[in-house]
Amino acid sequence: MRSDFAGPVNIGSDEMIRINDLAKMIIGISDKKISIDNIPGPLGVRGRNSDNRLIYEKLQWKPSLKLIDGITSTYQWIKNQINKN
């Protein structure tokens, strides 16, 4: 993709997901036996999603993958890079 636009843009899923659910998703993809331990403390943001309006406005592009599919392929790519070394 070519463009003269040089500013920062968000690139991510516009699917809203709770942070604990994102952690559970990644644990499932990794097939690891990991538990989530929410400790007492200040409460921060409970969920996230990406606002992709600017990237669409500037580049006429928007993500085409579901969050689960993007996380799965990213996890597999990282795992393969680690296994190469």
C-alpha positions in Angstrom: 0.0 0.0 0.0 1.4 3.4 -1.0 0.5 6.7 0.4 1.9 10.1 1.2 0.3 10.1 4.6 3.0 10.0 7.3 1.0 10.3 10.5 0.4 7.6 13.1 -2.7 5.5 12.8 -4.3 2.7 14.9 -4.2 -0.7 13.3 -6.2 -3.3 15.1 -9.6 -4.9 15.6 -12.6 -2.8 16.2 -14.1 -5.7 18.1 -14.5 -4.7 21.8 -13.0 -7.3 24.1 -12.5 -7.3 27.8 -8.9 -7.6 28.9 -9.5 -10.9 30.8 -11.2 -12.3 27.7 -8.3 -11.3 25.5 -6.0 -13.1 28.0 -8.2 -16.2 27.9 -8.2 -16.1 24.1 -4.4 -16.0 24.0 -4.1 -18.7 26.6 -6.4 -20.9 24.5 -4.4 -20.2 21.3 -1.1 -21.0 23.1 -2.6 -24.2 24.6 -0.7 -23.3 27.8 -1.8 -24.1 31.3 -1.8 -20.5 32.7 -4.3 -19.0 35.1 -5.3 -15.4 35.4 -4.8 -13.8 38.8 -6.5 -10.4 39.1 -4.9 -8.7 42.1 -6.4 -5.9 44.2 -5.5 -2.5 43.1 -6.6 0.4 41.0 -9.0 -0.5 38.2 -7.9 0.5 34.8 -9.5 0.1 31.4 -11.6 -3.1 31.4 -11.8 -3.5 27.6 -10.2 -2.3 24.4 -10.9 -1.9 20.7 -9.2 0.0 17.9 -10.7 3.2 16.4 -9.8 2.7 12.8 -11.5 5.7 11.3 -8.3 7.6 10.5 -6.6 4.8 8.7 -9.7 4.3 6.6 -10.0 8.0 5.9 -6.4 8.4 4.9 -5.7 5.0 3.2 -9.2 3.6 2.5 -8.1 0.5 4.3 -9.6 -1.4 7.2 -8.7 -4.7 8.9 -10.3 -7.7 7.3 -9.5 -10.4 9.9 -11.5 -11.2 13.0 -9.5 -10.6 16.2 -9.2 -14.3 17.0 -7.8 -15.0 13.5 -5.3 -12.2 13.7 -4.1 -13.2 17.2 -3.8 -16.8 16.1 -1.7 -16.0 13.1 0.5 -13.6 15.0 1.0 -16.1 17.8 2.0 -18.8 15.3 4.4 -16.4 13.5 6.1 -15.5 16.8 6.3 -19.2 17.9 7.9 -20.1 14.5 10.4 -17.3 14.9 11.4 -18.5 18.3 11.7 -22.1 17.1 14.0 -21.0 14.3 16.5 -19.8 16.9 
